């Protein structure tokens, strides 16, 4: 949950800022529905957690089907203004509009030959002045070779066709520049690297049942799966088969979503993935049982399983223990998964992962709470035991070594005093410093303590006592 956020009424009265570059460079040529989708999405970015920030809301508001909503944002992806991170579930990321090139003035005359070659590569798709300016910016500011940019354009056109937007090429060029690619040789090496995975990507698409041509985005994804994540090809193909066996819709985005999940869970082999998927049905049962005991309900348990249940199982907890702990959490007003998980982690650190160990732990703690309750009763405090009481009692009994008898005796002396707990702490601290560990010794020392206090006051001047107290932190204890 966000620490700070706007109220719905604040958001409804707020304003959505639109970059002037969008209005001047993109809006004139964009289809009306695409503009509406972009502006609506821009507004929703300011209230990302709102309930109506969904593809259903966009579909209803724009009066188009959900597939058309995705197509509208695909248009802006081609223009380099958004990224369609996922289509199931739909996730759109808005990108900053590149305006740096338009700020700087370039000597266009020196790029005549470059301009001609660029326009020839785009064929009938007219390259606009602001788009040329972006290419000049990459050349002069980012130090990319003209030949390198021409090769990138050629490569993109071969994959996307002549109808692709120059902004799409610019998005690719900027991405490669961030990877340190600036020369023709480096561009050719990158293209060669992507070319080597063509056959593998074709195998994956065929396994999905897709006959379409491999796209540049496909190659980048496969490069991420193989190099970035470290998956073997046989594992990727197995995951494709696994998704299809569940009769789910599959495309490269769905595959990427699953591989990313397995990578984050450190499931890198076929056996690890297969074991996880085989256990998943049991995990759904566990998640449902825990939620029932906690009194909560989630329609989709996938995130809960991946975030919590897998970890609980790996820690060694079984369903009976998890249900028992959840029931006790509910009775203790701990009714969220986060709160419940904190208890699980604490128990794991104590080595408590099965029912017998948990019952023994609870019995010991309940017995301790009963001992503390007797102290509270002796203090005249009619309330439940809290964590501060437990912390103090641990110091009194374990660290200072007092028996319940002497603690209760001290409590009886502190009863009905202002700040009774504080008073009891002072009494027990004094007894501990004096080495008085039994009730008899405490009672026998009462007169001696009074005599000692009288001796101090009678044998030292007020000035000497005040000086001693002022420099108490310098006295060795």
N, C-alpha and C positions, 0 to 999 in steps of 0.2 A: 504494500500500500504506500502511496506517495506521502512524503512527510508534509509537503505543502501543495495545495492545488486550489484552483478556482472553484467557486460554487457554480452550479448550473445557471443561476440567475446572472452571475457576473459574466459567464461565458456568453450568454445570450445577448448581452448588451455590449460585448467587446467588439473590436474591429479586427479584420484579417488583412495583414499587410501583403500587397502584391508587388513583386519586383518590377520596376519600370522596364527592365530588359525583357520580361515576359510579355508586357503589353506592346512594346515596340517591335520586338524581333520574332515572337512566336504567335501571338494572338491573331495577327492579320491573315495568316495562311491556315490556321488550325480550324478544323470542323467545329461547328457550334457545340455539339455534344461533348467533344473532347475538352473544349474550354470550360464547359459547365462541370465536367468531372474533375478537372484539375483544380478549379476554384473551390468546389465542395470538399475535395480532399485536403486542400490547403487549410480550410477552416477546421476540418476534423483533426488535423495535426496539432492544433492548439488545445484539443480536448480528447487526447488519444484514449483516455480511460472511460469515456462516456459509453453508455450502453448502446447508443445508436451508431457507433463507429464500426459498422458492419457492411458487408457487401449487400445484405438484404436491404439495408437502409438506402444505399446508393441506388440499387435497382428500383426500389419503390419511388424514390425522389426523382430520378432521371427518367422513369417510365420505360426502362429497357430491361431485358433479361440479364441474369448474372454473368453469362458468358460475354455479353456485349459490354458490360462494365469492365471486365478484364481487357477486352479489346481496346477500349478507350484509353486505358492506362498503358497498354502496349504501344499505342501511338506515341505517348509521351516518353516511353522508354526509348523508342527509336530516336526521339529528339534529344535524348540525354538528360531529361529533367527528372525522371524517376527510375527506380529499379523495381521490377516485379520479382520480389524475393521468393514468393511461393504462390501457387494457385490453389493449394488445398492444405491448410486453410489459406485464404487469400491474404497476402501481406505486401503492402506497397511502401516503399521508402522514397520520400521526396529528397532530391539532391539540390545543392545550391546551384543557382544559375551562374554560369561562368561569365563574368563581366569584365575581367581584368584586361582582355584584349581590346575591348571597345574604348577603354580609357586612354590607351596609348595610340598615338598617331604613327602610322607606318608609311614609308616611301613606297607607294604601290608600284611605281615604274620599274623598280629593280626586280619585281616579281612577275614581270610580263610572261616570261617563258613558263614559269611555275604555274601561273594562273591558267594558261592555255592547256597545259598538261592535266591539271586538276579537272578543268571543265570537260575535257575529252574523256577522262575516266568516268565522270558522272553522266556522260552522254547527254540526254535531253533534260535531266534534272538540273535546273539552274542553281548555281552556287551563289548565295547572296553575299553582299559586301561584308556584312558582319561575320559571316562564316569564314570568308577569306581572312579576315582580321584575326580570327582565332588560330588559323594555320600560321599566320605571320608571328603571332605571339609565341607559339611553340618553337618556331625557328629562332627568333631573336632572344627570347627570354629563357626558354628551356633548352636552347642549343641543340635542337633536333635538326638533323640534316634534311634538306629538301628532298633528296633521293629517298630517305627513310620514310618521310610522310607520303610520298607518291607510292611507295611500295605497300604501305599500310592501306591506302585508299584502294589500290588494285586488289589487294587480298580480300578486303571487306566486300568489294563489288562482286568478286567471284562467288562469294558465299551468300550475299543478300540480294544480288541483282541490282539493276540500274535504278530501281525505285527507292533505294535506301537513302536516308537523310544524311547530309554532311555532318549533322550533329552526332549521329551514331558513330561515324568514323572518328570524330573528335573525341568521343567518349573512350573509344578503343585506344586512340593515340595517347590520350592523357594517362590512361591506365598503364600502358606499356612504358610511357616516360617515367612514371612513378616506380616502375620496376628497374629503371636505369638503362632503358633502351633508347639510344639516341642516334645511332649510325645505321647505314644500310646493312652493314655486315651483321649487326645485332638484330635488326628486324628480320633478316633472312634466317638467322639462327633460331629466332622465336617461331617463325613460320615453319621451319623444318621440324622444330620440337613438336609443334601442334600437328604437323603432318604425320609424324610417326604414330600418333594415337588415333588416326583416322580409322584404321581397320578395327581397332578395339572398340571405338565408339559405334561403328557400324554393327559389330557383334551385339553390343548392348541394345541398340535400337531394334535390331532384328529379334532379340530375345523378348523385347517388350511387345513385338508385333507391329512395330512401326516401319514403314518403308520410305520415310522421308529422308531427304538428304541431310548429312551431318552439317550442323551450323557451328559458327565460331564459338557461340556460347556453350555448345555441347562439349567442345574441345577443352574450353577453360574449366568446365565442371569436372571432366574426366581427369584433367591435370591436377585439380584439387584433390580428387578422391585417391589418385595413385601417389602423387608426390606430397601433397599437403597432409593428407590423412594417413597414407601408408597402407591402403588396402591393396590386396592382390586382386587380379582380374577375376579369378575364380570365385572370390568372395562377393564381388560386385554382381556377377552373373547369378550367384546363388540368391542374393537379396532380391533381384528382379523376379526370380522364380518364386520366392517366398511371398512377395507382394501379390503376384498373379494368382497364387494358390488360394489366397483369401478373397479372390474375386473383387479386389479393389481396383479402382481406376489407376492407371500407372502412366507417368510421363517422367521426363528427366527431373522435374522439380520435386515430384513425389519421391523418386529414388534418392535425390539429394537430401531430402528431409530425413529419410530413414537412415542413410549412411552417416549423416551428421549426428543423429541420435546415438547410433552404435559407437561412433568415434568418441563422443563425449562420455559414454558409459564404459569406454575402454574394451568394447567387444569387437575384437579385430579378426577373429577366425570364424570359420563356418561352425565349428563345434560350440564356441561361446555364444554365437548368435542363435544357433538352433536350441541350445539349452535355455537361453533366455526366453525365446518364443514359446518353447514347450512349457516353461514354468509360468508364462504370462497369464494363462487361464486361472491358475492357482492364485496368482497375484491379484487378479480382479476380485476373486473370492475374498482374499484377505482385506483388500481395500474396502470392499463393501461391508465386511463384518466390523472393521475398525470404525468406519463412518457411522454405522448403526449404533455402536456403543457410545460414540461421542455425540450422537444426536445431530449429525450433519449429513448433507446430501449433495453429491455432484453427479450431474448427468453423464459427463465424460470423465472417466477415471484415468485416462492415459497419462496426463501430466502428474497426477498424484503417484501413480505407480513408478514412473521414471524418476521422479524427484525423491520419493520417500520409501516406497515399499521395497524396491530393489535393494536399497541400502539396509533396511531392517532385516531382510532375508540374509544378506551377505554378512550381517553382524551375528547371525545365528539364532535370531528369535523365531519361534514357531507361532502358529495362528492362535493357539489357546492362550499363550502368554500375552500376545499382543492384545487380544480381546479383554483379558483380565485387567491389564494395565489401562486400556481405554475406558473400561467401566469405572475404575477408581479415579481416573482423570475427570470423567463426567461428574462424579459425585463431589469432586474437589473444585468444580467450576472451571476446569481446563477443557475447553470445548472447541479448540481449533487444531488443525493439523500441525501448525508450527509449534504451538505449546506442547502438544502431545509428543512431537518429535524431539523437543528439548529434553523431555523426561526420558525418552528412549535412549538418547545419547548419553545422558547422565548415568543411567543404569548400565549401559554397555561399558563405560569407563570404570564402573565398580565391579565389572565381571559378572553382572546379573543378566542372564539371557534366557533362562528357562523358568518354568512355573514354580518349581520347588525353591530355587534360589530367591525368586521374587517374593514368595510367600514368607520365607524366613526373614528377608529384608524388611518386609512390611510388619511382621510380628515384632521384630526387634525395635523398629521405629515406633510402633504403637505402644510397646511397653515403656519406651523412653518418654513418650508423650504423656503416658499415665503418671510417671514419676514427676514430670514437670508440672502436670495439672495439680498434683498434691502440693507442690511448692506455691503455685498460684492461689490455691485455696487457703494455704497458711498465710499468704500475704493479704487475703481478703479481696482478691481480684476474681470476680465471677465472669470469666471469658474463656475463649478457646486458646489453645497453644499456638503461637506464631513462630516464624523463623528466628526472630530476635531472641525469643525465649530459648529456643533450641541452641542457638549460638552461645548464649550466656551459660546455659546448663552444661554444655560441653566443656567450657573453660573451668567451671566450678568443680565438676566431677572428674574429668579426665586430666586437665592441665594442672589444676591445684590439688587434686586428690581428695576432695571432701566427700564424705558419705552422705547419703540422702538424709540421715538423721540430723547431722549438723547443719545442712543446708536448710532443712525445714525449721530447725531451731532458730537460725538466723532470720528466716522469713517471719517467724512469730514475733521476733523483736522489731521487725520492720513493718508489721501489719498496721494499716491505717495511717502510716506516715505519708507525707506528700512525696510523690515520686518514689513509691515503695520499691520498685526494681532498682533504682539508682541507690537508694539507701542500703538495700541488701548487698549490692555490689561493693559498697564501701566497707560494710561490716566484714564480709568474707575476705576482701582484699587485706584488711588489717589483720585478721586471724591468720591468713596465709603468710603474711610477712613475719608474724610473731611465732609461726610454727605451731599454732594451736589447731589440732586436727580432730579433737573429740569434744563432745559437749562438756564433759567433766573438766577438761583443761581450760575451756573457755570460761566456764563459771568460776573456776579457781583463780583465773588470771584477772578477773574484773577488778578486785581491790588493788592488785599490784599495778594495773594500768593507771588507775586513778591516782595512786601514790606517785607513780613515775611522772605523770603529767603535772602534779602539784610540785614535785621536785624541780622539774625543768623551769617552771614559772617562778619558783622561789629562789633559784640559784643563778639565773641569768637575767640581765636587764632587758627591758623591752627593745632597746636599740640593738642588742646582740641577737635577739631572737628574730627581729625584723631583717637584719643583715643576713642571717642564716637562710631565712625563707626566700629572700631575694636572689641568693646565689645557689638555690637548691639544685639547679641543673648541673652545677659544677661538682657536686658531691658524689663520690663513688658509691653505688648501691651494691 
